[in-house]
Amino acid sequence: MEDVIRTIKVKLDVPDKRCDDLHQTKDQFLHCANTTAAWAWRHPNDYCVTSKQEAENALYDQLRNETELTANLVQKGIRRAIEATKSGVARLKKGDNTSQPHFDAWSVVYDKRSATFHRDHVSLSTVNGRIECDYVLPDDAERTPIGEYLLNEDYEFRMSTLQYDRSTESFYLHARMRRTTDGEESSATTSEDATHRTVLGVDLNVDGSLAVTSTGAFIRNADEMNHRRHQKPAASGWLTRAGLS
């Protein structure tokens, strides 16, 4: 058995009077992440802490007292920072330049303990209790990713991320959906997806890179991207496959 994972972006209809609750939740979530990063990042004078359990043992009580977050959101903030620290340590081992992780992008991580996911709405934990938000769905979702994955009972909700678009003042849930398939079906799906889909991971500037492609290659900045684009035909093809040409 193999898992098929898809991430679907869906706009939320957030009651006006509850928007501030989500913004405060984000502020306190990032406080947990940045406090943990400062505690864990001890380069170059000492080793960096990359154990989630060690970080939780040291910081959980403090962060619960400093915030109004539920236990699960505090843990998710701690773990986000430790994952970024691990990435930084890996870069240091390769001889790459990097620095202490810092989080300022609008983002909160939710799983099934801090959120209740439904096909038409979601209930989110905040600093001021739970908030229920309807999904803003297209009139005809059948041939869209929302219809194919979000509304498909074959897929279950997994850990998802709440983000905010400042330009439109809108909240979006990046819902991570999982379906378990047998190996033969999964292989066929993967082959078809590889033909028709482009995979691109966008870095949140935790380690200074602009983007990471589906092959795991890092692009540090726009100059490097332009250099790769114009360097040679092979590089141009690589950028096209990465969705950056």
Secondary structure, 3 states (H helix, E strand, C coil): CEEEEEEEEEEEECCHHHHHHHHHHHHHHHHHHHHHHHHHCCCCCCCCCCCHHHHHHHHHHHHHHHCCCCHHHHHHHHHHHHHHHHHHHHHHHCCCCCCCCCCCCCEEEECCCCEEECCCEEEEEECCEEEEEEEECCCCCCCCHHHHHHCCCCCEECCEEEEEECCCCEEEEEEEEEEEECHHHHHHHHHHHHHHCCCEEECCCCCCCCEEECCCCEECCHHHHHHHHHHCHHHHHHHHHHCCC
